[in-house]
Amino acid sequence: MFKPEPGRRYDMPVVFGPSDIGAQATYGETRMIAHAFLTDPAALEPLVPYHFTLAEPAKVTVIGRTHTDVDWLAGRGYRSVRISIDVLGRDGEQVIKAPYGLVVWESDPHPVISGREYLGISKMVGEMPDHEYVPGGAAFECYEYGTRLLRVTASGLQPVLQREPSSGSDSITFGWKFIPGPRGVVDVDYPVKQVSRSRVTSMSTGTGSVVWDAPTWDQCPFSARIIGTLAALPVLEVLPATVTVSAASQLDRAASSRLD
């Protein structure tokens, strides 16, 4: 009879042995396009998990990323679209302000499954074409079953001068590991801290905009209600868009942890 060893990571299906996924994940290059805006805190508050507190100002960030040369995918790549809000979370006696991902669509189901099961990131499968780049501009889109969910455009991009690639300290994002069980039982319910690092090699800023589409349930049975909720958020102020390229970004699974 198979029984997992204590202290080791296992992924479904468990009976084939410990996970091949390592303690760290490295991404050869990550290209990011980000659009952000301020909204009414009262409109955003219902989307904040009870483990966290909405931070000020009430900001929504829509991020499209292209990840290449991912080590734990044997050099393959994938794309993602993330909708984040800034929240406050408690890690022991420390209060941390960090982004919480309301939803993350990814083009490869394996990062979706791993991120949901292990770190509680609100991931779903989506379809993302290649990012669009023109002189002074960039854009990305996200689809479900061939129907577009959203489009983000950055225009008037100007490079931010950097003498050398920037290597920041640990970057923290929050997740909420919530796993429902049979008969209405909740099997898991706790907040998570995810730790990553990146080395930005280039950055540009400009003016951003987002178009939320209006898919029906028949077209997008998993994402239609999400897009409808996000599209209803009032836009009080549009913040500068950013386009960055990072090299050798790392997700430190070993440093990530539950918060309660």
ABEGO torsion letter per residue (X at the ends): XBBBBBGBBBBOBAAAEBBABBABBBBABBBBBBBBBBBBAAAAAAABBAABBBBOBBBBBBBBBBBBGBAAAGGBBBBBBBBBBBBBBBBEABBBBBBBBABBBBABAAAAAAAAAAAGBBBBBBBBBBBBBBBGBBBBBBBBGGBBABBBBBBGBBBBBBABBBBBBBBBBBBBBBBBBBGGBBABBBBBBBBBBBBBABBBBBBBBBBBBBBBAAABAAAAAAAAAAAABBBABBBBBBBBBBBGBBBBAAABBBAX
